[in-house]
Amino acid sequence: MLGMPAAVARLRSALTVREPILIYGDYDVDGTVATVLLKTAIERAAAALGVTADVRYHIPHRIREGYGMQETRIEEAAAEGVRLVISVDTGIRAFRAAEEVRRVGLDLIVTDHHLPDNHAGVPDAIAVVNPNQPGCTYPYKDLCGAAVAFKLAQALLESVTPEADRARLREKTLPSFLKLLAVATIADSVPLTGENRAIAAMGLIELRKPSQHGVRALLGLAQIDTARPISAGDVGFRLAPRINAAGRMDIASDVVELFLTKDPVLAETLAQKLHRLNDDRRASEAEALRAIEAQIDILASASELPPCLVLDDGDRESQAWHRGVIGILASRVVDRTGRPALVMTHEDGVAYGSGRSIHGFHLLDALTVAHGADSLLTRFGGHAHAVGFALPSNRVPLLRERMIACSAAGMAIMATPIEIEYDAEIRLGEITADFLGGLEQLGPFGMDNPEPLFVSRGVRLCKPPRAVKERHLRVSVEDPDDGSSLGGMAWGRRTNWVELAQLEGWKQGDHMDIAFRLRENLHPDFGGWEMEILGLRRSKIA
């Protein structure tokens, strides 16, 4: 990886002369895990060299500091005696921070995975380690930030490990890092292909035997049973939200402390705090989502929805949305509408925003065009699927106008009726234990390695579809030829299934075509395999 030899050499030099080192992280799962992994590795390398490392870390506060390296913190680090700063999961566009590092006489190593600025290049640093930077021939480009930090950790540890001990390093020490690295890889929604898939698969196995008190405590609160295989879904929907809640709602440095502490009582206390913060996050998200859905309904009733939705809280303090949940809200809008979305909240005349996109629409490129020659945004960054940004509140109408204009070309993608591409057509009777075992071996599933989607045609409704809340539908079907049956849920994220079932008059005995993924319900009383239904229509097969 380009920059790795220089980064390792500078780190070893710092350890040899006992220079204080500052790891500058980020407040999401990727950034906090990267901080934990690199700090742990540096301290182990120092022990191998016979010295004691002075490794500090800084996780920025989402609200008070925002994303990225801040010049004021760099200046403070210099005053504290720090001589080397290492960024993790951030820094590839931190040109001003890099200038400040040089001005105050420090050295900088940047480790990041975000896309660099195509025109400005990379920051001036001792080393920049990022597989996406120009000139880097590292073959796999989709590592998360924690994985890039892990590569530096691996290279450093290998450099201080005698040849006779290399086998133990690779077979024992490095795999122990993978449990947290798998969590970061899954949580950051990078493609689960190639090297990422290996990291996730091996890490999920390691996660079943956690040694850190904090990991054990958090697994318990998330009700993840380590006696059975842990899935990417367990991490993405149960573990990662609790870790992310610290950065969204409070202080993300608690996550680093949770995973580093050797005190089981402190670990349990910190895990409980993250658990409560996640409950707070869910409540805040639900309140804001109701307001967003009302805005979408108004837009839809007035005219066709624009190709890109740009929504905000109206710059009214009484209804301000928490800045920690706007990224989640943008994802919910994409799920609901099938369109890219920017969601903003206002604070003291500044609009802070987060965006999510759909397949085929490069959101960072679109935001770059909207930024324009007049520098509409005060800051922005991200990648094809997700962005973060800020701008003066009074310029939001201009951002909305520009985003709609530059996304209009992609309208053909968004205006196409939703089609479901499936992997195989199967009969319900073919879903055997061997089939399910083979299915599990295809995982872990995630971005670019999605769970297989199946279609069964001409199945019969065993009983009338049952409404669950306002939009969801419980369905039970059987194969009319051999009587094989299966039940499942159609979740009303984008489609109101209850309304559709009433409109079309679906009833017991109707023959249907059904598109679904398979899910294992682990409830002790009524668990088993069931369907997550993505498509349902009357069948032409009687």
ZIMO-V506866 format. One record per helix or strand of 2 or more residues. SS is the DSSP state (~ for helix, > for strand). FROM is the first residue (numbers start at 1). TO is the last residue. If there is no record, write none. Layout:
ss:SS from:FROM to:TO
ss:SS from:FROM to:TO
This chain:
ss:~ from:4 to:16
ss:> from:20 to:24
ss:~ from:29 to:49
ss:> from:55 to:58
ss:~ from:71 to:79
ss:> from:82 to:88
ss:~ from:95 to:103
ss:> from:107 to:111
ss:> from:127 to:129
ss:~ from:145 to:159
ss:~ from:163 to:187
ss:~ from:194 to:209
ss:~ from:213 to:221
ss:~ from:232 to:249
ss:~ from:253 to:260
ss:~ from:264 to:302
ss:> from:308 to:312
ss:~ from:317 to:319
ss:~ from:323 to:337
ss:> from:340 to:347
ss:> from:350 to:356
ss:~ from:363 to:371
ss:> from:379 to:382
ss:> from:386 to:392
ss:~ from:393 to:415
ss:> from:424 to:425
ss:~ from:428 to:430
ss:~ from:433 to:441
ss:> from:454 to:461
ss:> from:466 to:468
ss:> from:472 to:478
ss:> from:485 to:490
ss:~ from:497 to:504
ss:> from:511 to:521
ss:> from:528 to:538
